Amino acid sequence: MQAPTAADTANATIRDVLTRYKRVALVGASAKPERPSHGVMGFLLRHGFAVTPVNPGISGQSIHRQTVVATLEEAGPLEIVDIFRASDQVGPVVDDAIRLGAKVVWMQLGVVNQEAAAAARAAGLTVIMDRCPAIEWPRLGLGAGQSPS
């Protein structure tokens, strides 16, 4: 029997996160339909996730019928913190995620911050980086029978 590859391990981690957790705080949420965060939020909602959009610039507005909050602290109990921010702006978001007891830090496609990832891992969080749940869900063959519990 072969040892699992790094890709196998990454796939198992992503599958576990997407099937175990159901609450997502989406940092950098946008009300603009052309923005990736808007589309991913809609995807997550359609697949049974409870999503709280986080963006201090549009706090109080609604995206996909969900009220936008200004901070992670206002997002309530955290499981997945999905980050749509520039890589150099991730550190403070991860610090808040750690402080508030999140289980997972998910950095979107193009978002890579090794220092923040190391801090999250050291605090016991699962880290997924440079990936998108709206891509990973179908790629891993997750379907109606495997939606979040």
N, CA, C and O atoms as a GROMACS GRO file, in nm:
protein
  596
    1MET      N    1   0.084  -0.118   0.000
    1MET     CA    2   0.000   0.000   0.000
    1MET      C    3   0.088   0.124   0.000
    1MET      O    4   0.181   0.135   0.080
    2GLN      N    5   0.058   0.216  -0.090
    2GLN     CA    6   0.138   0.338  -0.100
    2GLN      C    7   0.097   0.439   0.006
    2GLN      O    8  -0.019   0.447   0.046
    3ALA      N    9   0.196   0.515   0.050
    3ALA     CA   10   0.166   0.625   0.142
    3ALA      C   11   0.090   0.733   0.066
    3ALA      O   12   0.111   0.751  -0.053
    4PRO      N   13   0.001   0.804   0.135
    4PRO     CA   14  -0.074   0.910   0.067
    4PRO      C   15   0.020   1.021   0.020
    4PRO      O   16   0.117   1.055   0.087
    5THR      N   17  -0.011   1.077  -0.095
    5THR     CA   18   0.067   1.188  -0.148
    5THR      C   19   0.022   1.318  -0.081
    5THR      O   20  -0.079   1.321  -0.011
    6ALA      N   21   0.098   1.425  -0.105
    6ALA     CA   22   0.059   1.556  -0.053
    6ALA      C   23  -0.077   1.597  -0.109
    6ALA      O   24  -0.158   1.656  -0.038
    7ALA      N   25  -0.101   1.566  -0.236
    7ALA     CA   26  -0.231   1.598  -0.297
    7ALA      C   27  -0.344   1.520  -0.230
    7ALA      O   28  -0.452   1.574  -0.207
    8ASP      N   29  -0.318   1.393  -0.199
    8ASP     CA   30  -0.420   1.312  -0.130
    8ASP      C   31  -0.452   1.373   0.006
    8ASP      O   32  -0.569   1.383   0.045
    9THR      N   33  -0.348   1.413   0.077
    9THR     CA   34  -0.366   1.473   0.209
    9THR      C   35  -0.443   1.604   0.199
    9THR      O   36  -0.535   1.628   0.277
   10ALA      N   37  -0.407   1.688   0.102
   10ALA     CA   38  -0.478   1.816   0.083
   10ALA      C   39  -0.624   1.791   0.048
   10ALA      O   40  -0.712   1.856   0.102
   11ASN      N   41  -0.649   1.696  -0.040
   11ASN     CA   42  -0.787   1.664  -0.078
   11ASN      C   43  -0.867   1.616   0.042
   11ASN      O   44  -0.982   1.654   0.060
   12ALA      N   45  -0.806   1.532   0.125
   12ALA     CA   46  -0.875   1.481   0.243
   12ALA      C   47  -0.907   1.594   0.340
   12ALA      O   48  -1.015   1.597   0.400
   13THR      N   49  -0.814   1.687   0.356
   13THR     CA   50  -0.836   1.800   0.445
   13THR      C   51  -0.950   1.887   0.393
   13THR      O   52  -1.039   1.925   0.470
   14ILE      N   53  -0.947   1.919   0.265
   14ILE     CA   54  -1.052   2.002   0.206
   14ILE      C   55  -1.188   1.933   0.216
   14ILE      O   56  -1.287   1.996   0.253
   15ARG      N   57  -1.192   1.806   0.185
   15ARG     CA   58  -1.318   1.730   0.195
   15ARG      C   59  -1.370   1.733   0.338
   15ARG      O   60  -1.489   1.755   0.360
   16ASP      N   61  -1.282   1.712   0.435
   16ASP     CA   62  -1.322   1.714   0.576
   16ASP      C   63  -1.380   1.850   0.614
   16ASP      O   64  -1.485   1.857   0.677
   17VAL      N   65  -1.313   1.956   0.576
   17VAL     CA   66  -1.360   2.091   0.609
   17VAL      C   67  -1.497   2.117   0.548
   17VAL      O   68  -1.588   2.166   0.615
   18LEU      N   69  -1.512   2.084   0.420
   18LEU     CA   70  -1.637   2.115   0.350
   18LEU      C   71  -1.754   2.028   0.394
   18LEU      O   72  -1.870   2.064   0.371
   19THR      N   73  -1.727   1.916   0.456
   19THR     CA   74  -1.837   1.830   0.500
   19THR      C   75  -1.859   1.835   0.651
   19THR      O   76  -1.964   1.795   0.700
   20ARG      N   77  -1.762   1.884   0.726
   20ARG     CA   78  -1.775   1.889   0.871
   20ARG      C   79  -1.834   2.020   0.921
   20ARG      O   80  -1.917   2.020   1.012
   21TYR      N   81  -1.794   2.130   0.863
   21TYR     CA   82  -1.833   2.261   0.914
   21TYR      C   83  -1.942   2.323   0.828
   21TYR      O   84  -1.949   2.297   0.708
   22LYS      N   85  -2.027   2.406   0.890
   22LYS     CA   86  -2.137   2.467   0.815
   22LYS      C   87  -2.143   2.619   0.829
   22LYS      O   88  -2.215   2.684   0.753
   23ARG      N   89  -2.071   2.676   0.924
   23ARG     CA   90  -2.075   2.821   0.944
   23ARG      C   91  -1.953   2.886   0.881
   23ARG      O   92  -1.839   2.849   0.911
   24VAL      N   93  -1.977   2.984   0.794
   24VAL     CA   94  -1.869   3.053   0.724
   24VAL      C   95  -1.882   3.203   0.748
   24VAL      O   96  -1.989   3.261   0.728
   25ALA      N   97  -1.772   3.265   0.790
   25ALA     CA   98  -1.762   3.411   0.791
   25ALA      C   99  -1.680   3.446   0.668
   25ALA      O  100  -1.564   3.407   0.657
   26LEU      N  101  -1.740   3.519   0.575
   26LEU     CA  102  -1.675   3.551   0.448
   26LEU      C  103  -1.621   3.694   0.454
   26LEU      O  104  -1.696   3.791   0.441
   27VAL      N  105  -1.490   3.705   0.476
   27VAL     CA  106  -1.424   3.834   0.495
   27VAL      C  107  -1.387   3.893   0.360
   27VAL      O  108  -1.320   3.829   0.278
   28GLY      N  109  -1.431   4.018   0.337
   28GLY     CA  110  -1.408   4.082   0.208
   28GLY      C  111  -1.527   4.062   0.116
   28GLY      O  112  -1.515   4.071  -0.006
   29ALA      N  113  -1.643   4.036   0.176
   29ALA     CA  114  -1.766   4.016   0.098
   29ALA      C  115  -1.798   4.141   0.018
   29ALA      O  116  -1.773   4.253   0.062
   30SER      N  117  -1.853   4.120  -0.100
   30SER     CA  118  -1.890   4.232  -0.188
   30SER      C  119  -2.034   4.216  -0.234
   30SER      O  120  -2.080   4.106  -0.263
   31ALA      N  121  -2.104   4.329  -0.241
   31ALA     CA  122  -2.241   4.331  -0.294
   31ALA      C  123  -2.241   4.335  -0.446
   31ALA      O  124  -2.347   4.325  -0.508
   32LYS      N  125  -2.124   4.351  -0.507
   32LYS     CA  126  -2.115   4.360  -0.653
   32LYS      C  127  -2.116   4.219  -0.713
   32LYS      O  128  -2.027   4.139  -0.685
   33PRO      N  129  -2.217   4.189  -0.795
   33PRO     CA  130  -2.229   4.054  -0.851
   33PRO      C  131  -2.108   4.008  -0.931
   33PRO      O  132  -2.085   3.887  -0.943
   34GLU      N  133  -2.031   4.100  -0.986
   34GLU     CA  134  -1.916   4.060  -1.067
   34GLU      C  135  -1.793   4.021  -0.983
   34GLU      O  136  -1.695   3.971  -1.037
   35ARG      N  137  -1.799   4.043  -0.853
   35ARG     CA  138  -1.686   4.010  -0.767
   35ARG      C  139  -1.688   3.862  -0.728
   35ARG      O  140  -1.794   3.807  -0.701
   36PRO      N  141  -1.571   3.797  -0.725
   36PRO     CA  142  -1.566   3.655  -0.688
   36PRO      C  143  -1.630   3.625  -0.552
   36PRO      O  144  -1.696   3.522  -0.536
   37SER      N  145  -1.612   3.713  -0.454
   37SER     CA  146  -1.669   3.687  -0.322
   37SER      C  147  -1.820   3.676  -0.327
   37SER      O  148  -1.880   3.597  -0.254
   38HIS      N  149  -1.883   3.754  -0.412
   38HIS     CA  150  -2.029   3.752  -0.427
   38HIS      C  151  -2.074   3.615  -0.480
   38HIS      O  152  -2.168   3.555  -0.428
   39GLY      N  153  -2.007   3.568  -0.584
   39GLY     CA  154  -2.042   3.439  -0.642
   39GLY      C  155  -2.017   3.322  -0.549
   39GLY      O  156  -2.098   3.231  -0.539
   40VAL      N  157  -1.904   3.325  -0.479
   40VAL     CA  158  -1.871   3.217  -0.386
   40VAL      C  159  -1.970   3.215  -0.270
   40VAL      O  160  -2.011   3.108  -0.225
   41MET      N  161  -2.008   3.333  -0.222
   41MET     CA  162  -2.107   3.337  -0.114
   41MET      C  163  -2.238   3.272  -0.158
   41MET      O  164  -2.296   3.193  -0.084
   42GLY      N  165  -2.283   3.305  -0.277
   42GLY     CA  166  -2.405   3.244  -0.329
   42GLY      C  167  -2.392   3.093  -0.341
   42GLY      O  168  -2.484   3.019  -0.306
   43PHE      N  169  -2.277   3.047  -0.389
   43PHE     CA  170  -2.252   2.903  -0.401
   43PHE      C  171  -2.261   2.836  -0.264
   43PHE      O  172  -2.328   2.733  -0.250
   44LEU      N  173  -2.195   2.893  -0.165
   44LEU     CA  174  -2.196   2.834  -0.031
   44LEU      C  175  -2.337   2.828   0.026
   44LEU      O  176  -2.377   2.727   0.084
   45LEU      N  177  -2.413   2.936   0.010
   45LEU     CA  178  -2.550   2.937   0.059
   45LEU      C  179  -2.635   2.829  -0.010
   45LEU      O  180  -2.712   2.760   0.056
   46ARG      N  181  -2.619   2.816  -0.140
   46ARG     CA  182  -2.695   2.714  -0.215
   46ARG      C  183  -2.658   2.572  -0.173
   46ARG      O  184  -2.736   2.479  -0.194
   47HIS      N  185  -2.541   2.555  -0.116
   47HIS     CA  186  -2.495   2.422  -0.075
   47HIS      C  187  -2.507   2.400   0.076
   47HIS      O  188  -2.438   2.315   0.132
   48GLY      N  189  -2.593   2.476   0.140
   48GLY     CA  190  -2.629   2.450   0.278
   48GLY      C  191  -2.544   2.514   0.386
   48GLY      O  192  -2.562   2.484   0.504
   49PHE      N  193  -2.451   2.600   0.349
   49PHE     CA  194  -2.370   2.668   0.448
   49PHE      C  195  -2.444   2.791   0.501
   49PHE      O  196  -2.519   2.855   0.427
   50ALA      N  197  -2.423   2.823   0.627
   50ALA     CA  198  -2.469   2.949   0.684
   50ALA      C  199  -2.354   3.047   0.668
   50ALA      O  200  -2.246   3.026   0.725
   51VAL      N  201  -2.375   3.153   0.591
   51VAL     CA  202  -2.266   3.246   0.559
   51VAL      C  203  -2.297   3.384   0.614
   51VAL      O  204  -2.405   3.439   0.591
   52THR      N  205  -2.201   3.440   0.688
   52THR     CA  206  -2.211   3.577   0.734
   52THR      C  207  -2.108   3.659   0.659
   52THR      O  208  -1.988   3.636   0.673
   53PRO      N  209  -2.154   3.756   0.578
   53PRO     CA  210  -2.059   3.842   0.507
   53PRO      C  211  -1.998   3.945   0.602
   53PRO      O  212  -2.066   4.003   0.686
   54VAL      N  213  -1.866   3.966   0.588
   54VAL     CA  214  -1.793   4.060   0.673
   54VAL      C  215  -1.725   4.164   0.584
   54VAL      O  216  -1.642   4.130   0.500
   55ASN      N  217  -1.763   4.291   0.605
   55ASN     CA  218  -1.701   4.401   0.531
   55ASN      C  219  -1.740   4.531   0.601
   55ASN      O  220  -1.855   4.572   0.592
   56PRO      N  221  -1.645   4.596   0.669
   56PRO     CA  222  -1.680   4.718   0.743
   56PRO      C  223  -1.732   4.830   0.654
   56PRO      O  224  -1.805   4.917   0.701
   57GLY      N  225  -1.695   4.831   0.527
   57GLY     CA  226  -1.738   4.937   0.437
   57GLY      C  227  -1.884   4.931   0.397
   57GLY      O  228  -1.941   5.031   0.354
   58ILE      N  229  -1.945   4.813   0.412
   58ILE     CA  230  -2.087   4.800   0.374
   58ILE      C  231  -2.168   4.734   0.487
   58ILE      O  232  -2.272   4.674   0.462
   59SER      N  233  -2.119   4.746   0.609
   59SER     CA  234  -2.187   4.689   0.725
   59SER      C  235  -2.332   4.738   0.730
   59SER      O  236  -2.360   4.856   0.709
   60GLY      N  237  -2.422   4.646   0.758
   60GLY     CA  238  -2.564   4.678   0.767
   60GLY      C  239  -2.640   4.654   0.638
   60GLY      O  240  -2.762   4.641   0.640
   61GLN      N  241  -2.570   4.647   0.527
   61GLN     CA  242  -2.635   4.616   0.399
   61GLN      C  243  -2.657   4.464   0.390
   61GLN      O  244  -2.615   4.389   0.479
   62SER      N  245  -2.723   4.421   0.285
   62SER     CA  246  -2.748   4.278   0.266
   62SER      C  247  -2.681   4.228   0.138
   62SER      O  248  -2.678   4.298   0.037
   63ILE      N  249  -2.629   4.108   0.146
   63ILE     CA  250  -2.577   4.036   0.029
   63ILE      C  251  -2.644   3.899   0.032
   63ILE      O  252  -2.636   3.829   0.133
   64HIS      N  253  -2.707   3.861  -0.075
   64HIS     CA  254  -2.779   3.733  -0.080
   64HIS      C  255  -2.870   3.716   0.042
   64HIS      O  256  -2.880   3.607   0.100
   65ARG      N  257  -2.936   3.824   0.081
   65ARG     CA  258  -3.031   3.827   0.194
   65ARG      C  259  -2.965   3.804   0.330
   65ARG      O  260  -3.034   3.775   0.428
   66GLN      N  261  -2.834   3.816   0.337
   66GLN     CA  262  -2.760   3.802   0.462
   66GLN      C  263  -2.707   3.939   0.501
   66GLN      O  264  -2.651   4.010   0.416
   67THR      N  265  -2.723   3.978   0.626
   67THR     CA  266  -2.678   4.109   0.671
   67THR      C  267  -2.526   4.111   0.687
   67THR      O  268  -2.468   4.023   0.750
   68VAL      N  269  -2.465   4.212   0.630
   68VAL     CA  270  -2.320   4.229   0.637
   68VAL      C  271  -2.284   4.285   0.774
   68VAL      O  272  -2.348   4.378   0.823
   69VAL      N  273  -2.181   4.227   0.836
   69VAL     CA  274  -2.128   4.278   0.963
   69VAL      C  275  -1.991   4.339   0.938
   69VAL      O  276  -1.927   4.313   0.837
   70ALA      N  277  -1.946   4.421   1.034
   70ALA     CA  278  -1.821   4.494   1.016
   70ALA      C  279  -1.698   4.413   1.056
   70ALA      O  280  -1.590   4.432   1.001
   71THR      N  281  -1.714   4.322   1.153
   71THR     CA  282  -1.599   4.251   1.207
   71THR      C  283  -1.628   4.102   1.224
   71THR      O  284  -1.744   4.060   1.227
   72LEU      N  285  -1.523   4.024   1.234
   72LEU     CA  286  -1.539   3.881   1.262
   72LEU      C  287  -1.609   3.859   1.395
   72LEU      O  288  -1.688   3.766   1.410
   73GLU      N  289  -1.580   3.945   1.491
   73GLU     CA  290  -1.643   3.932   1.622
   73GLU      C  291  -1.795   3.938   1.612
   73GLU      O  292  -1.864   3.867   1.685
   74GLU      N  293  -1.846   4.021   1.522
   74GLU     CA  294  -1.990   4.034   1.503
   74GLU      C  295  -2.049   3.916   1.426
   74GLU      O  296  -2.171   3.899   1.424
   75ALA      N  297  -1.966   3.835   1.365
   75ALA     CA  298  -2.014   3.724   1.283
   75ALA      C  299  -2.066   3.607   1.366
   75ALA      O  300  -2.124   3.513   1.312
   76GLY      N  301  -2.045   3.613   1.497
   76GLY     CA  302  -2.093   3.505   1.582
   76GLY      C  303  -1.994   3.391   1.589
   76GLY      O  304  -1.878   3.407   1.552
   77PRO      N  305  -2.039   3.274   1.636
   77PRO     CA  306  -1.948   3.160   1.647
   77PRO      C  307  -1.885   3.128   1.511
   77PRO      O  308  -1.955   3.119   1.410
   78LEU      N  309  -1.755   3.109   1.511
   78LEU     CA  310  -1.683   3.089   1.385
   78LEU      C  311  -1.642   2.944   1.367
   78LEU      O  312  -1.596   2.877   1.460
   79GLU      N  313  -1.660   2.896   1.245
   79GLU     CA  314  -1.604   2.768   1.206
   79GLU      C  315  -1.502   2.794   1.096
   79GLU      O  316  -1.381   2.782   1.118
   80ILE      N  317  -1.549   2.832   0.978
   80ILE     CA  318  -1.460   2.863   0.866
   80ILE      C  319  -1.455   3.014   0.847
   80ILE      O  320  -1.558   3.080   0.840
   81VAL      N  321  -1.334   3.068   0.841
   81VAL     CA  322  -1.315   3.208   0.803
   81VAL      C  323  -1.258   3.206   0.662
   81VAL      O  324  -1.142   3.170   0.641
   82ASP      N  325  -1.340   3.246   0.567
   82ASP     CA  326  -1.305   3.245   0.424
   82ASP      C  327  -1.260   3.386   0.388
   82ASP      O  328  -1.338   3.481   0.398
   83ILE      N  329  -1.134   3.400   0.346
   83ILE     CA  330  -1.073   3.533   0.330
   83ILE      C  331  -1.058   3.573   0.184
   83ILE      O  332  -0.986   3.509   0.107
   84PHE      N  333  -1.127   3.681   0.148
   84PHE     CA  334  -1.115   3.746   0.018
   84PHE      C  335  -1.047   3.881   0.041
   84PHE      O  336  -1.110   3.985   0.028
   85ARG      N  337  -0.921   3.880   0.075
   85ARG     CA  338  -0.842   4.001   0.098
   85ARG      C  339  -0.706   3.981   0.032
   85ARG      O  340  -0.666   3.868   0.004
   86ALA      N  341  -0.637   4.091   0.008
   86ALA     CA  342  -0.502   4.081  -0.047
   86ALA      C  343  -0.413   4.005   0.051
   86ALA      O  344  -0.432   4.012   0.173
   87SER      N  345  -0.318   3.932  -0.002
   87SER     CA  346  -0.230   3.848   0.080
   87SER      C  347  -0.165   3.926   0.194
   87SER      O  348  -0.151   3.873   0.304
   88ASP      N  349  -0.125   4.050   0.169
   88ASP     CA  350  -0.058   4.129   0.273
   88ASP      C  351  -0.155   4.182   0.378
   88ASP      O  352  -0.111   4.245   0.474
   89GLN      N  353  -0.284   4.159   0.362
   89GLN     CA  354  -0.384   4.204   0.459
   89GLN      C  355  -0.445   4.089   0.540
   89GLN      O  356  -0.538   4.109   0.617
   90VAL      N  357  -0.392   3.971   0.521
   90VAL     CA  358  -0.448   3.851   0.583
   90VAL      C  359  -0.411   3.839   0.731
   90VAL      O  360  -0.491   3.788   0.810
   91GLY      N  361  -0.293   3.884   0.771
   91GLY     CA  362  -0.244   3.866   0.908
   91GLY      C  363  -0.343   3.905   1.016
   91GLY      O  364  -0.374   3.823   1.102
   92PRO      N  365  -0.395   4.028   1.015
   92PRO     CA  366  -0.490   4.068   1.119
   92PRO      C  367  -0.620   3.985   1.118
   92PRO      O  368  -0.678   3.961   1.223
   93VAL      N  369  -0.663   3.943   1.001
   93VAL     CA  370  -0.784   3.859   0.992
   93VAL      C  371  -0.757   3.725   1.059
   93VAL      O  372  -0.841   3.675   1.134
   94VAL      N  373  -0.642   3.667   1.032
   94VAL     CA  374  -0.605   3.539   1.093
   94VAL      C  375  -0.589   3.555   1.244
   94VAL      O  376  -0.632   3.469   1.320
   95ASP      N  377  -0.528   3.665   1.287
   95ASP     CA  378  -0.515   3.690   1.432
   95ASP      C  379  -0.652   3.692   1.498
   95ASP      O  380  -0.670   3.634   1.605
   96ASP      N  381  -0.750   3.759   1.435
   96ASP     CA  382  -0.886   3.763   1.489
   96ASP      C  383  -0.948   3.624   1.488
   96ASP      O  384  -1.015   3.585   1.583
   97ALA      N  385  -0.927   3.549   1.380
   97ALA     CA  386  -0.983   3.414   1.370
   97ALA      C  387  -0.930   3.326   1.484
   97ALA      O  388  -1.006   3.250   1.544
   98ILE      N  389  -0.802   3.337   1.512
   98ILE     CA  390  -0.741   3.261   1.621
   98ILE      C  391  -0.803   3.303   1.754
   98ILE      O  392  -0.847   3.219   1.832
   99ARG      N  393  -0.806   3.434   1.778
   99ARG     CA  394  -0.857   3.488   1.904
   99ARG      C  395  -1.003   3.448   1.929
   99ARG      O  396  -1.043   3.424   2.043
  100LEU      N  397  -1.081   3.441   1.821
  100LEU     CA  398  -1.224   3.414   1.834
  100LEU      C  399  -1.260   3.265   1.825
  100LEU      O  400  -1.378   3.230   1.830
  101GLY      N  401  -1.160   3.179   1.813
  101GLY     CA  402  -1.185   3.036   1.819
  101GLY      C  403  -1.232   2.970   1.690
  101GLY      O  404  -1.298   2.866   1.695
  102ALA      N  405  -1.198   3.028   1.576
  102ALA     CA  406  -1.232   2.964   1.448
  102ALA      C  407  -1.164   2.828   1.438
  102ALA      O  408  -1.064   2.802   1.504
  103LYS      N  409  -1.220   2.742   1.356
  103LYS     CA  410  -1.163   2.609   1.334
  103LYS      C  411  -1.076   2.605   1.208
  103LYS      O  412  -0.979   2.529   1.201
  104VAL      N  413  -1.113   2.688   1.108
  104VAL     CA  414  -1.048   2.682   0.977
  104VAL      C  415  -1.024   2.823   0.926
  104VAL      O  416  -1.110   2.910   0.938
  105VAL      N  417  -0.906   2.845   0.869
  105VAL     CA  418  -0.878   2.966   0.792
  105VAL      C  419  -0.865   2.921   0.647
  105VAL      O  420  -0.782   2.836   0.614
  106TRP      N  421  -0.948   2.979   0.561
  106TRP     CA  422  -0.947   2.944   0.418
  106TRP      C  423  -0.911   3.069   0.341
  106TRP      O  424  -0.987   3.166   0.340
  107MET      N  425  -0.796   3.069   0.276
  107MET     CA  426  -0.753   3.182   0.192
  107MET      C  427  -0.786   3.148   0.047
  107MET      O  428  -0.750   3.042  -0.003
  108GLN      N  429  -0.855   3.239  -0.018
  108GLN     CA  430  -0.906   3.216  -0.153
  108GLN      C  431  -0.795   3.209  -0.257
  108GLN      O  432  -0.678   3.232  -0.228
  109LEU      N  433  -0.834   3.175  -0.379
  109LEU     CA  434  -0.739   3.170  -0.491
  109LEU      C  435  -0.658   3.298  -0.498
  109LEU      O  436  -0.714   3.408  -0.494
  110GLY      N  437  -0.527   3.284  -0.508
  110GLY     CA  438  -0.439   3.400  -0.518
  110GLY      C  439  -0.403   3.461  -0.384
  110GLY      O  440  -0.320   3.552  -0.379
  111VAL      N  441  -0.462   3.413  -0.276
  111VAL     CA  442  -0.433   3.466  -0.143
  111VAL      C  443  -0.338   3.368  -0.074
  111VAL      O  444  -0.376   3.256  -0.039
  112VAL      N  445  -0.214   3.413  -0.056
  112VAL     CA  446  -0.110   3.329   0.005
  112VAL      C  447  -0.035   3.413   0.106
  112VAL      O  448   0.021   3.517   0.072
  113ASN      N  449  -0.034   3.368   0.231
  113ASN     CA  450   0.041   3.435   0.336
  113ASN      C  451   0.094   3.326   0.429
  113ASN      O  452   0.024   3.279   0.519
  114GLN      N  453   0.219   3.286   0.405
  114GLN     CA  454   0.278   3.176   0.480
  114GLN      C  455   0.291   3.206   0.629
  114GLN      O  456   0.272   3.118   0.712
  115GLU      N  457   0.323   3.331   0.662
  115GLU     CA  458   0.339   3.368   0.803
  115GLU      C  459   0.206   3.355   0.877
  115GLU      O  460   0.200   3.298   0.986
  116ALA      N  461   0.099   3.406   0.817
  116ALA     CA  462  -0.034   3.395   0.879
  116ALA      C  463  -0.077   3.249   0.887
  116ALA      O  464  -0.136   3.207   0.986
  117ALA      N  465  -0.048   3.172   0.783
  117ALA     CA  466  -0.082   3.030   0.782
  117ALA      C  467  -0.010   2.957   0.895
  117ALA      O  468  -0.069   2.874   0.964
  118ALA      N  469   0.118   2.988   0.914
  118ALA     CA  470   0.196   2.923   1.020
  118ALA      C  471   0.139   2.958   1.157
  118ALA      O  472   0.131   2.872   1.245
  119ALA      N  473   0.100   3.084   1.176
  119ALA     CA  474   0.040   3.126   1.304
  119ALA      C  475  -0.090   3.051   1.330
  119ALA      O  476  -0.116   3.006   1.442
  120ALA      N  477  -0.173   3.038   1.226
  120ALA     CA  478  -0.300   2.967   1.241
  120ALA      C  479  -0.276   2.820   1.275
  120ALA      O  480  -0.340   2.765   1.364
  121ARG      N  481  -0.184   2.757   1.204
  121ARG     CA  482  -0.154   2.615   1.231
  121ARG      C  483  -0.100   2.598   1.373
  121ARG      O  484  -0.138   2.504   1.443
  122ALA      N  485  -0.012   2.689   1.415
  122ALA     CA  486   0.044   2.682   1.550
  122ALA      C  487  -0.065   2.694   1.657
  122ALA      O  488  -0.051   2.640   1.767
  123ALA      N  489  -0.173   2.764   1.624
  123ALA     CA  490  -0.285   2.780   1.717
  123ALA      C  491  -0.386   2.666   1.705
  123ALA      O  492  -0.488   2.665   1.774
  124GLY      N  493  -0.358   2.569   1.617
  124GLY     CA  494  -0.445   2.452   1.604
  124GLY      C  495  -0.553   2.462   1.498
  124GLY      O  496  -0.640   2.375   1.491
  125LEU      N  497  -0.551   2.566   1.416
  125LEU     CA  498  -0.650   2.580   1.310
  125LEU      C  499  -0.607   2.502   1.186
  125LEU      O  500  -0.487   2.486   1.161
  126THR      N  501  -0.703   2.456   1.112
  126THR     CA  502  -0.677   2.398   0.980
  126THR      C  503  -0.661   2.514   0.884
  126THR      O  504  -0.736   2.612   0.891
  127VAL      N  505  -0.564   2.505   0.793
  127VAL     CA  506  -0.540   2.612   0.696
  127VAL      C  507  -0.552   2.555   0.555
  127VAL      O  508  -0.492   2.453   0.522
  128ILE      N  509  -0.632   2.623   0.475
  128ILE     CA  510  -0.642   2.594   0.331
  128ILE      C  511  -0.608   2.725   0.262
  128ILE      O  512  -0.664   2.830   0.293
  129MET      N  513  -0.516   2.718   0.166
  129MET     CA  514  -0.464   2.841   0.106
  129MET      C  515  -0.462   2.829  -0.046
  129MET      O  516  -0.431   2.724  -0.102
  130ASP      N  517  -0.497   2.941  -0.111
  130ASP     CA  518  -0.493   2.950  -0.257
  130ASP      C  519  -0.589   2.849  -0.322
  130ASP      O  520  -0.557   2.788  -0.424
  131ARG      N  521  -0.705   2.834  -0.260
  131ARG     CA  522  -0.809   2.743  -0.310
  131ARG      C  523  -0.944   2.811  -0.297
  131ARG      O  524  -0.959   2.909  -0.223
  132CYS      N  525  -1.042   2.760  -0.369
  132CYS     CA  526  -1.178   2.816  -0.365
  132CYS      C  527  -1.278   2.704  -0.337
  132CYS      O  528  -1.277   2.602  -0.406
  133PRO      N  529  -1.365   2.721  -0.236
  133PRO     CA  530  -1.461   2.615  -0.207
  133PRO      C  531  -1.557   2.588  -0.322
  133PRO      O  532  -1.603   2.475  -0.339
  134ALA      N  533  -1.588   2.690  -0.402
  134ALA     CA  534  -1.679   2.671  -0.515
  134ALA      C  535  -1.615   2.587  -0.626
  134ALA      O  536  -1.685   2.531  -0.710
  135ILE      N  537  -1.484   2.579  -0.627
  135ILE     CA  538  -1.412   2.492  -0.721
  135ILE      C  539  -1.389   2.355  -0.658
  135ILE      O  540  -1.406   2.252  -0.723
  136GLU      N  541  -1.351   2.354  -0.531
  136GLU     CA  542  -1.318   2.229  -0.463
  136GLU      C  543  -1.439   2.138  -0.443
  136GLU      O  544  -1.428   2.016  -0.455
  137TRP      N  545  -1.554   2.196  -0.414
  137TRP     CA  546  -1.676   2.117  -0.390
  137TRP      C  547  -1.705   2.023  -0.508
  137TRP      O  548  -1.712   1.902  -0.488
  138PRO      N  549  -1.720   2.077  -0.630
  138PRO     CA  550  -1.747   1.985  -0.742
  138PRO      C  551  -1.626   1.900  -0.780
  138PRO      O  552  -1.641   1.785  -0.822
  139ARG      N  553  -1.505   1.955  -0.766
  139ARG     CA  554  -1.385   1.878  -0.801
  139ARG      C  555  -1.374   1.751  -0.717
  139ARG      O  556  -1.331   1.647  -0.766
  140LEU      N  557  -1.414   1.761  -0.592
  140LEU     CA  558  -1.407   1.646  -0.502
  140LEU      C  559  -1.532   1.559  -0.508
  140LEU      O  560  -1.544   1.460  -0.436
  141GLY      N  561  -1.626   1.598  -0.593
  141GLY     CA  562  -1.747   1.517  -0.611
  141GLY      C  563  -1.843   1.524  -0.494
  141GLY      O  564  -1.921   1.431  -0.472
  142LEU      N  565  -1.838   1.634  -0.420
  142LEU     CA  566  -1.931   1.648  -0.308
  142LEU      C  567  -2.068   1.685  -0.363
  142LEU      O  568  -2.079   1.767  -0.454
  143GLY      N  569  -2.170   1.624  -0.309
  143GLY     CA  570  -2.304   1.648  -0.362
  143GLY      C  571  -2.406   1.657  -0.252
  143GLY      O  572  -2.373   1.677  -0.135
  144ALA      N  573  -2.530   1.642  -0.290
  144ALA     CA  574  -2.642   1.658  -0.197
  144ALA      C  575  -2.627   1.568  -0.075
  144ALA      O  576  -2.663   1.607   0.036
  145GLY      N  577  -2.576   1.448  -0.095
  145GLY     CA  578  -2.560   1.355   0.017
  145GLY      C  579  -2.445   1.389   0.108
  145GLY      O  580  -2.428   1.326   0.212
  146GLN      N  581  -2.364   1.487   0.069
  146GLN     CA  582  -2.247   1.522   0.148
  146GLN      C  583  -2.246   1.668   0.186
  146GLN      O  584  -2.140   1.725   0.209
  147SER      N  585  -2.363   1.729   0.194
  147SER     CA  586  -2.368   1.870   0.232
  147SER      C  587  -2.333   1.883   0.379
  147SER      O  588  -2.333   1.784   0.453
  148PRO      N  589  -2.303   2.005   0.424
  148PRO     CA  590  -2.265   2.024   0.564
  148PRO      C  591  -2.375   1.975   0.657
  148PRO      O  592  -2.494   1.986   0.627
  149SER      N  593  -2.334   1.921   0.768
  149SER     CA  594  -2.432   1.869   0.864
  149SER      C  595  -2.490   1.978   0.950
  149SER      O  596  -2.574   1.950   1.036
   0.00000   0.00000   0.00000
